[in-house]
Amino acid sequence: MDIPRIFTISESEHRIHNPFTAEKYATLGRVLRMKSGTKILDLGSGSGEMLCTWAHDHGITGTGIDMSPLFTAQAIQRAEELGVSERVQFIHNDATGYVAEDKCDVAACIGATWVAGGFAGTAALLAQSLKPGGIMLIGEPYWRQLPASGEIAQACGVSSLADFLTLPGLVSAFDNLGYDVVEMVLADQEGWDRYEAAKWLTMRRWLEANPDDDFAAEVRAELTLSAKRHVTYTREYFGWGVFALIAR
Ligand code: SAH
């Protein structure tokens, strides 16, 4: 069981697989006012940076589920590096439909809401793992600037304008689902650069090391396109944030 290979190549050096920086995760960990022992579930935990640093800085305990064997192995290694292996565990599995047996204080899905068909389905899924009054964390893109046409939306890599909401639209949607938005931390363009631009050097180095790999043509095509696509579209049109929700 694995995710498409382009991600495990282009993001193999990433600690954070979204436009958040280490500083943004630190801010989010601080503003949530978590007590030591706070129990967290993280669906699509990637390389585990959120749980590992929060275990280190705030004494949380956590479980992360991720479909990538590589990212899961990196998460386990990161926990060892930070000396928090006793507090966090990482499981290689499909998070689709995953519900924790022991209910959590915080249930998160940061940049992987497709595991439940979008943010609304993800909220419904995470709710099943939460103690009453628990905090849900959802990391989701939104339109920072609305594309003037469907063609521009497609150039941004989405099938239509309707795939995402604006920031006011997204916050209203959480409200309509019956949640109080109790905190939010938003990524910025610098964070998008860290996420996207960091892939370019990784892809370039991978191509140098694997010129005869069957996958080389695909990586080459992606590398040739991605900087232009990023500065023309992603960087300008996409916002991204983590929203903290408590059911009303
Ligand atoms: N939350 C992490 C990773 C976000 S990227 C971070 O902040 O860095 C999206 C992650 O979802 C990737 O790690 C990918 O491997 C994982 N993923 C994709 N589909 C999945 C699924 N069905 N079940 C579990 N994880 C999945």
Boltz pocket constraint, residues with backbone or C-beta under 6 A from the ligand:
constraints:
  - pocket:
      binder: B
      contacts: [[A, 3], [A, 15], [A, 16], [A, 17], [A, 18], [A, 43], [A, 44], [A, 45], [A, 46], [A, 47], [A, 48], [A, 49], [A, 50], [A, 65], [A, 66], [A, 67], [A, 68], [A, 71], [A, 93], [A, 94], [A, 95], [A, 96], [A, 109], [A, 110], [A, 111], [A, 112], [A, 115]]
      max_distance: 6.0
